[in-house]
Amino acid sequence: MSQNTTLRLGIDIGGTAIKYGVVNTSTGECASPLAQVPTPDTPADVAEALRTIAAAVQALEQAPPADSPVGVAFPAIIRRGRACSAANISQEWLDMDVNGYFGDALGRPVHALNDADAAGLAEASLGAGQGRDGAVLVLTLGTGIGSAMVVDGRLVPNYELGHLEIGGAKAESRASAVARERDGLGWEDYAVRLQEYLRHVEMLFSPELIILGGGISVRHADFLPHVQLATPVVPAVLNNSAGVVGAALAVA
C-alpha cells in the first residue's frame, strides 16, 4: 500500500446510494474505481457505513494518508458544518453537526458540503469549467434543480436557484428533468422552458459560463442547440463522479 499526499477520500451521500472513491486532487482523476453502497436510514447507520468505507479504502494500493481529512457531499444545506435542511433525508439530521458527527465516527477531520456544491466545485474547477475565470454557474437537472456558484475557483455555498419563482411557480417545477417527463414535453418544448429559466439566472447573476449536469445532460444534443443565451452553456463532463471529486477537492 502506498500513500500520496494529493490523494483524498471523497464520499457522496445520496438518497439511495453512497458513492465513494480515492481522488487525486491535483488532477481530479479517481485513483480508485468508484464504488457504492446503499444509503441507510438513520444517522447512526450512515456513520457505520462510512467507517466501513474508510477501512476498505485504507486497504487499497492507492490510499490517502490514514489521518487525512475526508470530504463528504451531503444532501442538505450545510452551514458551518451543520445541516440546515432535511428535505429528502431523515429529520434526525436537521441541525446536526455533520462535520463533528462523522469526524467522531472516522477519527479524523471531516468537511461536509452540500451535494450540489460538491458537484459544482468539481465541474467548475476540473471539469467543463476548468481554466475559466470569473463566475461559473453549475446547474444539475434531475428531480429538482441543484445549483452551485464558483467564482475564480472559490465556491459560494448553498445557492438554491431551483427555488427561484418564475411566473408564480418554482423554477424546478417547470424546468427540471422530472418536469419534462411529467408534462410529456418533447426536447424543443423543454428547451423553451429551460431557456426561460436560464435567461432569468443569467440576468440575476451574469455568469461567465453555465454548465448543465444531471442525468439529462447526456442528452444535451437534443435540447442545447435550441437554447440561445448570451452566456455560453455547456454540458457537464464529470457526470457520476462529480460529487465524489468535489467532496475530495473541498479538503484538498
C-alpha positions as CSV (number, residue, x, y, z in Angstrom):
1,M,0.0,0.0,0.0
2,S,1.4,3.4,-1.0
3,Q,0.2,6.8,0.3
4,N,0.2,10.1,-1.6
5,T,-0.5,13.5,0.0
6,T,-2.5,14.6,-3.1
7,L,-4.9,11.7,-2.6
8,R,-8.2,12.2,-0.6
9,L,-11.2,10.1,0.1
10,G,-14.4,11.7,-1.4
11,I,-17.8,10.4,-0.3
12,D,-21.1,11.4,-1.9
13,I,-24.2,10.6,0.2
14,G,-27.3,10.4,-1.9
15,G,-30.9,9.5,-1.0
16,T,-30.4,5.9,-2.2
17,A,-26.7,5.2,-2.5
18,I,-23.4,6.4,-1.0
19,K,-20.7,6.7,-3.7
20,Y,-17.1,7.0,-2.8
21,G,-13.6,6.8,-4.2
22,V,-10.0,8.0,-3.8
23,V,-9.3,11.2,-5.8
24,N,-6.1,12.7,-6.9
25,T,-6.9,16.3,-6.0
26,S,-4.2,17.7,-8.3
27,T,-5.9,16.3,-11.4
28,G,-9.4,15.4,-10.3
29,E,-8.9,11.9,-11.5
30,C,-10.1,8.9,-9.5
31,A,-7.2,6.8,-8.2
32,S,-9.6,4.0,-7.4
33,P,-12.8,2.8,-9.1
34,L,-15.9,4.5,-7.9
35,A,-17.9,2.2,-5.6
36,Q,-21.2,2.5,-3.8
37,V,-23.3,1.0,-1.0
38,P,-27.0,1.6,-0.2
39,T,-27.7,4.6,1.9
40,P,-29.0,3.5,5.4
41,D,-32.0,5.3,7.0
42,T,-30.5,6.6,10.3
43,P,-27.5,8.8,11.1
44,A,-26.0,6.0,13.2
45,D,-26.2,3.5,10.4
46,V,-24.8,6.1,7.9
47,A,-21.9,6.7,10.2
48,E,-21.3,3.0,10.4
49,A,-21.3,2.7,6.6
50,L,-18.7,5.5,6.4
51,R,-16.5,3.6,8.9
52,T,-16.7,0.5,6.7
53,I,-15.9,2.6,3.6
54,A,-12.9,4.3,5.2
55,A,-11.5,0.9,6.4
56,A,-11.9,-0.6,2.9
57,V,-10.2,2.4,1.3
58,Q,-7.2,2.3,3.6
59,A,-6.5,-1.3,2.3
60,L,-6.3,-0.1,-1.3
61,E,-2.9,0.1,-3.1
62,Q,-3.6,3.8,-3.8
63,A,-4.8,5.1,-0.4
64,P,-4.8,8.6,1.1
65,P,-2.9,9.1,4.4
66,A,-4.8,7.4,7.2
67,D,-5.2,10.7,9.1
68,S,-6.1,12.9,6.2
69,P,-9.4,14.7,6.2
70,V,-12.4,13.3,4.4
71,G,-14.8,15.2,2.2
72,V,-18.5,14.4,2.3
73,A,-21.1,15.6,-0.2
74,F,-24.4,15.7,1.8
75,P,-28.0,16.2,0.6
76,A,-28.7,19.2,2.7
77,I,-27.9,22.9,3.1
78,I,-24.7,22.9,5.1
79,R,-23.7,26.0,7.1
80,R,-20.5,25.8,9.2
81,G,-20.7,22.0,9.1
82,R,-24.3,21.9,10.4
83,A,-27.3,20.5,8.4
84,C,-29.8,23.3,8.0
85,S,-32.3,21.3,5.9
86,A,-33.6,17.7,5.6
87,A,-35.8,17.6,2.6
88,N,-35.0,14.1,1.3
89,I,-33.3,12.6,4.3
90,S,-34.2,11.7,7.9
91,Q,-35.3,14.6,10.0
92,E,-32.8,13.4,12.6
93,W,-30.1,15.2,10.5
94,L,-31.8,18.6,11.0
95,D,-29.5,21.0,12.9
96,M,-26.9,18.2,13.4
97,D,-23.2,19.0,13.4
98,V,-22.4,16.7,10.4
99,N,-18.7,17.5,10.5
100,G,-18.4,16.6,14.2
101,Y,-20.6,13.5,13.9
102,F,-18.8,12.0,11.0
103,G,-15.4,13.2,12.4
104,D,-16.0,11.3,15.6
105,A,-17.1,8.2,13.7
106,L,-14.0,8.2,11.5
107,G,-11.5,9.5,14.0
108,R,-10.3,12.2,11.5
109,P,-11.4,15.6,10.3
110,V,-14.4,15.7,8.0
111,H,-15.6,18.5,5.8
112,A,-19.2,18.2,4.7
113,L,-20.7,20.4,2.0
114,N,-24.0,20.4,0.0
115,D,-24.1,17.7,-2.7
116,A,-24.8,20.2,-5.5
117,D,-22.0,22.4,-4.2
118,A,-19.6,19.4,-4.4
119,A,-20.6,18.5,-7.9
120,G,-20.4,22.2,-8.9
121,L,-16.9,22.7,-7.4
122,A,-15.6,19.7,-9.3
123,E,-17.1,20.7,-12.7
124,A,-16.0,24.3,-12.4
125,S,-12.5,23.5,-11.2
126,L,-11.5,20.4,-13.1
127,G,-14.4,19.6,-15.4
128,A,-16.2,21.6,-18.1
129,G,-15.2,24.9,-16.4
130,Q,-11.5,24.2,-16.0
131,G,-9.4,27.2,-16.7
132,R,-12.4,29.6,-16.8
133,D,-12.1,32.7,-14.6
134,G,-15.0,34.7,-13.1
135,A,-18.4,33.3,-12.1
136,V,-19.2,29.7,-13.2
137,L,-22.7,28.5,-12.6
138,V,-23.3,24.8,-12.4
139,L,-26.9,23.5,-12.6
140,T,-28.0,19.9,-12.2
141,L,-31.3,19.0,-13.9
142,G,-32.9,16.0,-12.2
143,T,-35.8,15.5,-9.7
144,G,-35.3,19.2,-9.0
145,I,-32.6,21.7,-10.0
146,G,-29.4,21.7,-8.0
147,S,-27.1,24.7,-8.3
148,A,-23.6,25.8,-7.4
149,M,-21.7,29.0,-8.0
150,V,-17.9,29.1,-8.2
151,V,-16.1,32.4,-8.6
152,D,-12.4,32.4,-9.6
153,G,-12.1,28.8,-8.2
154,R,-13.8,29.6,-4.9
155,L,-17.2,28.0,-4.0
156,V,-20.0,30.3,-2.9
157,P,-22.0,27.8,-0.8
158,N,-25.7,27.0,-0.7
159,Y,-27.1,28.5,-3.8
160,E,-30.7,27.2,-4.1
161,L,-31.6,28.5,-7.6
162,G,-34.0,25.8,-8.3
163,H,-36.3,27.5,-5.9
164,L,-36.5,30.8,-7.8
165,E,-40.0,31.7,-8.8
166,I,-40.8,32.2,-12.4
167,G,-44.4,33.0,-13.4
168,G,-45.6,32.2,-9.8
169,A,-44.1,28.7,-9.8
170,K,-40.8,27.3,-8.6
171,A,-38.4,27.0,-11.5
172,E,-37.6,23.3,-10.8
173,S,-41.3,22.5,-11.1
174,R,-41.2,23.6,-14.7
175,A,-37.6,23.1,-15.9
176,S,-36.2,20.0,-14.2
177,A,-35.8,16.7,-15.9
178,V,-38.7,15.3,-14.0
179,A,-40.9,18.2,-15.0
180,R,-40.1,17.4,-18.7
181,E,-41.1,13.7,-18.2
182,R,-44.2,14.6,-16.1
183,D,-45.5,17.0,-18.7
184,G,-44.6,14.8,-21.7
185,L,-42.5,17.5,-23.3
186,G,-40.5,17.0,-26.4
187,W,-37.0,18.3,-26.5
188,E,-37.7,21.5,-28.3
189,D,-40.7,22.3,-26.0
190,Y,-38.5,21.5,-23.0
191,A,-35.8,23.8,-24.3
192,V,-38.3,26.7,-24.3
193,R,-38.9,26.2,-20.6
194,L,-35.2,25.7,-19.8
195,Q,-34.2,28.8,-21.8
196,E,-36.8,30.9,-19.8
197,Y,-35.1,29.7,-16.6
198,L,-31.6,30.2,-17.8
199,R,-32.2,33.7,-19.0
200,H,-33.6,34.5,-15.6
201,V,-30.5,33.3,-13.8
202,E,-28.3,34.9,-16.4
203,M,-30.0,38.3,-15.8
204,L,-29.6,37.9,-12.0
205,F,-26.0,36.6,-11.7
206,S,-24.2,37.4,-15.0
207,P,-22.1,34.3,-15.0
208,E,-19.2,33.8,-17.5
209,L,-20.3,30.2,-18.1
210,I,-23.3,27.9,-17.3
211,I,-22.7,24.2,-17.0
212,L,-25.6,21.8,-17.1
213,G,-25.3,18.5,-15.3
214,G,-27.6,15.8,-14.0
215,G,-28.7,12.6,-15.9
216,I,-30.4,14.6,-18.6
217,S,-27.1,16.2,-19.6
218,V,-26.1,13.1,-21.6
219,R,-29.0,14.1,-24.0
220,H,-27.6,17.6,-24.4
221,A,-27.5,17.3,-28.2
222,D,-31.3,17.0,-28.1
223,F,-32.0,20.3,-26.3
224,L,-29.0,22.5,-26.0
225,P,-29.0,23.5,-29.7
226,H,-32.4,25.1,-29.1
227,V,-31.2,27.2,-26.2
228,Q,-30.0,30.6,-27.1
229,L,-28.2,32.7,-24.4
230,A,-25.6,35.4,-24.4
231,T,-23.7,33.3,-21.8
232,P,-22.1,30.1,-23.1
233,V,-24.0,27.0,-21.9
234,V,-22.1,23.6,-22.0
235,P,-22.8,20.1,-20.7
236,A,-21.1,18.7,-17.7
237,V,-18.3,16.2,-18.3
238,L,-17.6,14.5,-14.9
239,N,-21.1,13.1,-14.6
240,N,-21.3,10.3,-12.0
241,S,-18.0,11.1,-10.4
242,A,-18.6,14.9,-9.8
243,G,-19.9,14.6,-6.2
244,V,-17.1,12.4,-5.1
245,V,-14.4,14.5,-6.8
246,G,-15.9,17.7,-5.4
247,A,-16.0,16.3,-1.9
248,A,-12.3,15.4,-2.1
249,L,-11.4,18.8,-3.6
250,A,-13.2,20.5,-0.7
251,V,-10.5,19.1,1.7
252,A,-7.5,19.3,-0.7
